[in-house]
Amino acid sequence: MRRVVITGLGALTPIGNNLESYWTNLKAGKSGAAEITQFDPTHFRTKFACEVKDYDPLAHFNRKEARKLDKFCQYALIATDEAIQDSQILSDALDHNRVGVIWSSGIGGLNVFQEEIENFASNNGVPRFNPFFIPKMIANMASGHISIKYGFRGISFAPVSACASSTHALMDAFNYIRLGKAEVIISGGSEASVTPAGVGGFNAMKALSENNEAPEKASRPFDQNRDGFVLGEGAGAIILEELEHAKARGAKIYAELVGTGASSDGYHITATHPEGLGAILAMTSALEDGDYKIEDVDYLNAHATSTPVGDVSEIKAIEKLFKPHIGKFHVSATKSMTGHLLGAAGAIEGIACIMALHDGIIPPTINLDQIDESINPALELTPNVAAEKDIKLAMCNTFGFGGHNATSLFKKFEE
C-alpha cells in the first residue's frame, strides 16, 4: 500500500492561536485554563475552562459569513487555512477531484443549538428559528465548508465517535490515501462546547474538575489529587498526502503516519474499561497495522483526561502492553495544558506527536506533583518539564464516550 505523510499543520488552541504559539507553549508547560468568559459561570459548579484566547470572528470572516457559521466551523476553517498555507498544496497542478476532507466534531454546533432553543422558549413557543440553524449545528458541516471554500471534490464526511472522533478521521484519511482513493486529504477536528449546556451537562455527570481556586492547576493527569477534566475548545488541522505526490511537488514533510488502530470497550456508556481492555486492543492494532513492536515506541501521548477512573484504566493498559518496555519510553498528557478538546483532541494531540518527532522534544505533563500511588513508578510520565530526545516513533491515544477507542502511530520521516 502507498505511504502517507504529513505536509501541513494548523492549530487554534487554548494555549496558542496558531501552530507556532501552540507548540511553543506546549513545550513550555503553559496552562490554558482560566475563568470562563463566554458566559456568566456564577451558578455553575465549575467556573473555568480552557478557552481559545483573544478570539474575534470578524478578524477571520465578514459579518455575513460569521452569522452562517457556528464557532466549531469557524475554528475548523481557521486551522485548515493555516495548514493549507503551511503545506503550499494549492496550485494549478492540483487535481481537486483527488483532494478530500475528513473532519470531525464530537458534538458539533452546541452553541447555536442552545441559542435557538432559548429563543424558542423566550417567544412562548412561537417558532422563529434561524434558517441557518440546522446547517450551523450538524457535525458534518465543518468538512462541508472546507470542501466548499477550496473546491475540493474528493471524499468528504465526518466520523463521530465522541472524544475519539478526530483520530478516527485521521484513520479514515490514512486508509483512503494508502488504498489509492485520494492523493491529499485535509483531516482534523474542531470543538466549541464551552457553553452553559456543555459545562452544565458535564458538571451533572461529575466529570469536570471543580478546582475553581486554582484553574491553572486543575488539569492534572496521573496526579493523586486529580478531580476531573477541564473542558477545552479549538481545532487542529493535518494535511495528509501520498508520499510520491508530496515528493513530486517538493513538499516539506513533517512526519509519516504509519499505523492506526480502533476498538470498542463494550463496557459502559461513559466509563472506560477498568482493566483497559479496549485501549490495549487499539494500541496493539495500531502497532500491527504499521508492523511495529512495543520496543519501537519512543513516546506515547496519552488520552489521560485527569479523571480519577479514566487515567488509571489507561495506565493499566499501558503497563500491561508495554511491560517489558516500561521506563524505556516517555508518556505525557498534553491535556494538562490544553484541557480536553473532546472531538478535536486526537487532532491537536496528533500534532503534538508530529512536532515531537520533528523537533526532538517531548512536551510535559504539567501539574504532576504527586503521582498516583497505583502507577508503576518506573513509568516515565515526563512530569512538569519537557524532555529533549531524538524519537522515531510516537503513539497517540484517544478514547470516547460509548467505549470508542482509537490510536494513531506517527514515525519520523525517512526516505
C-alpha positions as CSV (number, residue, x, y, z in Angstrom):
1,M,0.0,0.0,0.0
2,R,1.0,3.6,-0.5
3,R,2.8,5.6,2.1
4,V,1.1,8.7,3.8
5,V,3.0,11.7,5.0
6,I,2.1,14.9,6.8
7,T,2.8,18.1,4.8
8,G,0.9,20.8,6.6
9,L,-0.3,21.6,10.1
10,G,-2.7,24.2,11.6
11,A,-3.8,24.8,15.2
12,L,-6.2,27.0,17.1
13,T,-6.0,26.1,20.8
14,P,-6.4,27.4,24.4
15,I,-2.6,27.9,24.5
16,G,-2.0,29.3,21.1
17,N,-4.0,30.6,18.1
18,N,-1.6,29.1,15.5
19,L,0.8,26.2,15.2
20,E,3.9,28.1,16.3
21,S,2.4,29.5,19.5
22,Y,0.7,26.2,20.3
23,W,3.9,24.3,20.1
24,T,5.9,26.9,21.9
25,N,3.5,27.0,24.9
26,L,3.2,23.2,24.9
27,K,6.9,22.8,25.3
28,A,7.0,25.5,28.0
29,G,4.3,23.8,30.0
30,K,1.8,26.6,29.9
31,S,-1.8,26.1,31.1
32,G,-4.7,27.3,29.1
33,A,-7.2,27.2,32.0
34,A,-8.9,30.3,33.3
35,E,-12.3,31.6,34.4
36,I,-14.9,31.3,31.7
37,T,-15.5,34.5,29.7
38,Q,-18.1,33.3,27.2
39,F,-21.0,33.3,29.7
40,D,-21.5,34.0,33.3
41,P,-20.5,30.9,35.2
42,T,-21.6,32.2,38.7
43,H,-24.1,29.5,39.3
44,F,-22.1,26.6,37.9
45,R,-20.0,24.2,40.0
46,T,-17.1,24.6,37.5
47,K,-16.4,28.2,36.7
48,F,-13.4,27.8,34.4
49,A,-12.3,26.2,31.1
50,C,-9.6,26.2,28.5
51,E,-11.0,28.7,26.1
52,V,-9.4,30.0,22.9
53,K,-8.0,33.4,23.9
54,D,-8.5,36.8,22.2
55,Y,-10.8,35.3,19.6
56,D,-12.6,37.7,17.3
57,P,-14.6,36.0,14.4
58,L,-14.6,39.3,12.5
59,A,-10.8,39.1,12.2
60,H,-11.3,36.0,10.0
61,F,-14.8,36.3,8.5
62,N,-17.0,39.1,7.4
63,R,-20.2,39.7,9.4
64,K,-22.4,37.8,6.9
65,E,-20.1,34.7,6.8
66,A,-19.8,34.7,10.6
67,R,-23.6,34.6,11.0
68,K,-23.7,31.4,8.9
69,L,-21.0,29.5,10.9
70,D,-21.1,28.0,14.4
71,K,-17.9,28.5,16.2
72,F,-16.8,24.9,15.7
73,C,-16.9,25.5,11.9
74,Q,-15.1,28.9,12.3
75,Y,-12.3,27.2,14.2
76,A,-12.1,24.4,11.6
77,L,-11.8,26.9,8.7
78,I,-9.1,28.9,10.5
79,A,-7.0,25.9,11.4
80,T,-7.4,24.5,7.9
81,D,-6.3,27.8,6.3
82,E,-3.1,27.7,8.3
83,A,-2.4,24.1,7.4
84,I,-3.1,24.7,3.7
85,Q,-0.8,27.7,3.6
86,D,1.8,25.7,5.5
87,S,1.6,22.8,3.0
88,Q,1.6,25.1,-0.1
89,I,-0.7,22.4,-1.6
90,L,-2.8,24.8,-3.7
91,S,-1.5,25.2,-7.3
92,D,-2.8,24.9,-10.8
93,A,-1.4,21.4,-10.9
94,L,-3.5,20.2,-8.0
95,D,-6.3,17.8,-9.0
96,H,-9.2,18.9,-6.8
97,N,-11.1,15.7,-7.7
98,R,-8.4,13.8,-5.7
99,V,-8.4,16.0,-2.6
100,G,-10.8,15.1,0.2
101,V,-11.8,16.4,3.6
102,I,-12.4,14.1,6.5
103,W,-13.1,16.4,9.5
104,S,-14.7,15.6,12.9
105,S,-16.5,17.2,15.8
106,G,-17.7,15.2,18.7
107,I,-20.7,17.4,19.4
108,G,-21.0,20.0,16.6
109,G,-22.9,23.2,16.9
110,L,-23.8,23.1,20.6
111,N,-23.7,26.9,20.9
112,V,-26.2,27.5,18.1
113,F,-28.5,24.8,19.3
114,Q,-28.7,26.4,22.8
115,E,-29.3,29.9,21.3
116,E,-32.1,28.7,19.1
117,I,-33.9,26.7,21.9
118,E,-33.5,29.7,24.2
119,N,-35.1,32.0,21.6
120,F,-37.9,29.5,21.0
121,A,-38.6,29.4,24.8
122,S,-38.5,33.2,25.1
123,N,-41.0,33.5,22.3
124,N,-43.5,31.4,24.3
125,G,-43.2,28.5,21.9
126,V,-43.8,30.5,18.7
127,P,-41.4,29.0,16.1
128,R,-39.0,31.7,14.9
129,F,-35.9,29.6,14.0
130,N,-33.0,31.0,12.1
131,P,-32.8,29.4,8.6
132,F,-29.1,28.6,9.3
133,F,-29.9,26.7,12.5
134,I,-29.6,23.2,11.1
135,P,-26.7,23.9,8.7
136,K,-24.8,25.6,11.6
137,M,-25.5,22.8,14.1
138,I,-24.8,19.5,12.3
139,A,-21.4,18.0,12.9
140,N,-20.5,17.3,9.2
141,M,-20.7,20.9,8.2
142,A,-17.1,21.7,9.0
143,S,-15.9,19.2,6.4
144,G,-18.6,20.6,4.0
145,H,-17.5,24.2,4.5
146,I,-13.8,23.3,4.0
147,S,-14.6,21.4,0.8
148,I,-16.8,24.3,-0.5
149,K,-14.2,27.0,0.3
150,Y,-11.4,25.4,-1.6
151,G,-13.4,23.5,-4.2
152,F,-12.2,20.1,-3.1
153,R,-14.4,17.4,-4.7
154,G,-12.9,14.2,-3.3
155,I,-14.0,12.1,-0.3
156,S,-15.8,14.3,2.3
157,F,-17.5,13.3,5.5
158,A,-17.4,13.5,9.3
159,P,-16.9,10.4,11.5
160,V,-18.3,11.0,15.0
161,S,-17.1,9.0,18.0
162,A,-17.1,11.5,20.9
163,C,-13.6,12.2,22.0
164,A,-12.1,9.7,19.6
165,S,-13.6,11.5,16.6
166,S,-10.6,13.2,15.0
167,T,-8.4,10.2,15.4
168,H,-11.0,8.2,13.6
169,A,-10.9,11.0,10.9
170,L,-7.2,10.6,10.6
171,M,-7.6,6.8,10.4
172,D,-10.1,7.1,7.6
173,A,-8.0,9.6,5.7
174,F,-4.9,7.4,6.1
175,N,-6.7,4.4,4.7
176,Y,-8.3,6.2,1.8
177,I,-5.0,7.6,0.7
178,R,-3.0,4.4,1.0
179,L,-5.7,2.5,-0.9
180,G,-5.4,5.0,-3.8
181,K,-8.8,6.7,-3.3
182,A,-7.2,10.2,-2.9
183,E,-3.9,11.9,-3.1
184,V,-4.5,14.5,-0.4
185,I,-6.9,14.7,2.5
186,I,-7.4,17.6,4.9
187,S,-8.2,16.0,8.2
188,G,-8.6,17.0,11.8
189,G,-11.2,18.1,14.3
190,S,-12.8,21.1,16.0
191,E,-15.0,21.7,19.0
192,A,-16.7,24.7,20.6
193,S,-18.5,23.4,23.6
194,V,-17.6,25.9,26.3
195,T,-21.3,26.9,26.6
196,P,-23.8,26.7,29.5
197,A,-25.2,23.4,28.2
198,G,-21.7,22.0,27.7
199,V,-20.4,22.9,31.2
200,G,-23.7,22.2,32.9
201,G,-24.0,18.8,31.2
202,F,-20.5,17.7,32.1
203,N,-21.0,19.1,35.7
204,A,-24.2,17.0,36.0
205,M,-22.1,13.9,35.2
206,K,-19.5,14.9,37.8
207,A,-16.9,14.7,35.0
208,L,-15.3,18.2,35.4
209,S,-12.8,19.4,37.9
210,E,-14.2,21.9,40.4
211,N,-10.8,23.4,41.4
212,N,-12.1,27.0,41.0
213,E,-9.4,28.4,43.3
214,A,-6.6,27.4,41.0
215,P,-7.8,26.7,37.5
216,E,-4.3,26.5,36.0
217,K,-3.6,23.5,38.3
218,A,-7.0,21.8,37.7
219,S,-6.0,19.5,34.8
220,R,-3.5,17.2,36.4
221,P,-3.4,13.8,34.7
222,F,-1.9,10.9,36.7
223,D,-1.8,13.1,39.9
224,Q,-3.1,11.7,43.1
225,N,-5.3,14.8,43.6
226,R,-6.9,15.0,40.2
227,D,-10.7,15.5,40.4
228,G,-11.9,15.7,36.8
229,F,-11.2,17.1,33.3
230,V,-11.1,20.7,32.2
231,L,-13.2,21.5,29.1
232,G,-11.3,22.9,26.2
233,E,-12.1,24.2,22.7
234,G,-10.3,24.8,19.4
235,A,-9.2,22.9,16.3
236,G,-6.3,21.0,14.8
237,A,-5.8,20.5,11.0
238,I,-3.4,18.0,9.4
239,I,-2.7,17.7,5.7
240,L,-2.2,14.0,4.8
241,E,-0.6,13.4,1.4
242,E,0.5,10.4,-0.6
243,L,4.3,10.2,-0.4
244,E,5.1,10.3,-4.2
245,H,2.6,13.1,-4.7
246,A,4.3,15.1,-1.9
247,K,7.8,14.4,-3.3
248,A,6.8,15.3,-6.9
249,R,5.9,18.8,-5.8
250,G,8.8,19.2,-3.4
251,A,6.7,19.4,-0.3
252,K,8.0,19.9,3.2
253,I,7.4,16.6,5.2
254,Y,6.9,16.8,8.9
255,A,6.4,13.1,9.6
256,E,4.8,9.9,8.4
257,L,1.5,8.3,9.6
258,V,2.3,4.6,9.7
259,G,-0.5,2.9,11.6
260,T,-3.9,3.2,13.2
261,G,-6.0,1.1,15.4
262,A,-9.5,1.1,16.8
263,S,-11.6,-0.9,19.2
264,S,-14.6,-0.8,21.5
265,D,-14.7,-1.4,25.2
266,G,-18.1,-3.0,25.1
267,Y,-18.5,-2.0,28.7
268,H,-20.1,1.3,29.7
269,I,-21.6,4.5,28.1
270,T,-19.1,6.8,29.8
271,A,-16.6,4.9,31.9
272,T,-13.5,3.2,30.3
273,H,-13.0,-0.5,30.8
274,P,-11.4,-0.7,34.3
275,E,-8.6,-3.1,33.0
276,G,-8.1,-1.1,29.8
277,L,-9.0,-4.0,27.5
278,G,-10.3,-1.8,24.7
279,A,-7.2,0.5,25.0
280,I,-4.9,-2.5,24.7
281,L,-6.7,-3.6,21.6
282,A,-6.5,-0.2,19.9
283,M,-2.8,0.2,20.7
284,T,-2.0,-3.3,19.6
285,S,-3.9,-2.9,16.4
286,A,-2.0,0.3,15.5
287,L,1.3,-1.4,16.1
288,E,0.3,-4.4,14.0
289,D,-1.0,-2.1,11.2
290,G,2.4,-0.4,11.0
291,D,4.3,-3.6,11.6
292,Y,6.0,-2.3,14.7
293,K,6.8,-3.8,18.2
294,I,6.3,-2.2,21.6
295,E,10.0,-1.6,21.9
296,D,9.9,0.7,18.8
297,V,7.7,3.2,20.6
298,D,9.6,6.2,21.9
299,Y,6.8,8.5,23.0
300,L,3.1,8.0,23.9
301,N,0.7,10.9,24.1
302,A,-1.9,9.5,26.5
303,H,-5.6,10.2,26.4
304,A,-5.3,11.0,30.1
305,T,-8.1,13.5,30.8
306,S,-7.4,13.9,34.5
307,T,-10.4,11.9,35.7
308,P,-9.9,9.5,38.7
309,V,-11.2,6.4,36.8
310,G,-10.0,7.1,33.2
311,D,-6.4,7.8,33.9
312,V,-5.9,4.6,35.9
313,S,-7.5,2.4,33.3
314,E,-5.3,3.8,30.6
315,I,-2.2,3.4,32.7
316,K,-3.2,-0.3,33.4
317,A,-3.4,-0.8,29.6
318,I,-0.1,0.8,29.0
319,E,1.6,-1.2,31.8
320,K,0.2,-4.5,30.5
321,L,1.0,-3.9,26.9
322,F,4.4,-2.3,27.4
323,K,5.5,-4.2,30.4
324,P,9.0,-5.2,29.1
325,H,9.5,-1.7,27.8
326,I,8.4,0.3,30.9
327,G,10.9,3.1,31.7
328,K,12.4,3.0,28.2
329,F,9.9,5.3,26.6
330,H,8.2,8.6,27.5
331,V,4.5,9.1,28.2
332,S,2.9,12.6,28.6
333,A,-0.5,14.0,28.8
334,T,-0.8,17.3,27.0
335,K,-4.4,17.8,28.2
336,S,-2.8,19.0,31.3
337,M,-2.2,22.2,29.3
338,T,-4.9,22.4,26.7
339,G,-7.8,20.8,28.6
340,H,-9.9,18.3,26.8
341,L,-10.9,19.4,23.3
342,L,-13.4,16.4,23.0
343,G,-13.7,15.6,19.3
344,A,-10.7,17.7,18.4
345,A,-8.4,16.1,21.0
346,G,-6.9,13.5,18.6
347,A,-6.0,16.2,16.1
348,I,-4.2,18.6,18.4
349,E,-2.5,15.7,20.3
350,G,-1.6,14.2,17.0
351,I,0.1,17.5,16.1
352,A,1.9,17.3,19.4
353,C,3.3,13.9,18.4
354,I,4.2,15.1,14.9
355,M,6.1,18.1,16.3
356,A,7.8,16.0,19.0
357,L,9.2,13.8,16.2
358,H,10.1,16.8,14.1
359,D,11.9,18.7,16.8
360,G,13.1,16.0,19.2
361,I,11.2,17.5,22.1
362,I,8.6,15.7,24.2
363,P,6.0,18.0,25.8
364,P,5.5,17.6,29.6
365,T,2.6,16.5,31.8
366,I,2.2,19.6,34.0
367,N,0.7,19.8,37.5
368,L,2.0,16.3,38.1
369,D,3.2,16.8,41.7
370,Q,2.2,13.6,43.4
371,I,2.0,10.6,41.0
372,D,-1.0,8.3,41.7
373,E,0.2,5.6,44.0
374,S,-1.3,2.9,41.8
375,I,1.0,3.8,38.9
376,N,4.3,2.0,38.4
377,P,7.0,4.5,39.5
378,A,9.3,3.2,36.7
379,L,6.9,4.6,34.1
380,E,8.4,7.9,32.6
381,L,5.5,10.4,32.7
382,T,7.5,13.5,31.8
383,P,6.4,15.5,34.8
384,N,6.3,19.3,34.5
385,V,9.3,19.8,32.2
386,A,9.7,18.9,28.5
387,A,12.3,16.3,27.6
388,E,14.8,16.5,24.7
389,K,15.0,13.2,23.0
390,D,15.5,12.0,19.4
391,I,12.4,10.0,18.9
392,K,11.5,7.9,15.9
393,L,8.0,6.5,16.7
394,A,5.2,8.3,18.6
395,M,1.8,6.9,19.6
396,C,-1.4,8.9,20.3
397,N,-4.4,7.5,22.2
398,T,-8.0,8.9,22.2
399,F,-11.0,7.3,23.9
400,G,-14.6,8.4,23.6
401,F,-17.9,8.0,25.5
402,G,-19.6,4.9,24.2
403,G,-16.4,2.9,24.6
404,H,-14.8,4.1,21.3
405,N,-11.0,3.8,21.3
406,A,-8.7,5.0,18.5
407,T,-4.9,5.1,18.3
408,S,-2.6,6.7,15.7
409,L,1.1,5.9,15.1
410,F,3.5,8.5,13.7
411,K,7.0,8.0,12.5
412,K,9.9,10.3,11.9
413,F,10.2,10.7,8.2
414,E,12.9,8.8,6.3
415,E,13.1,8.2,2.6
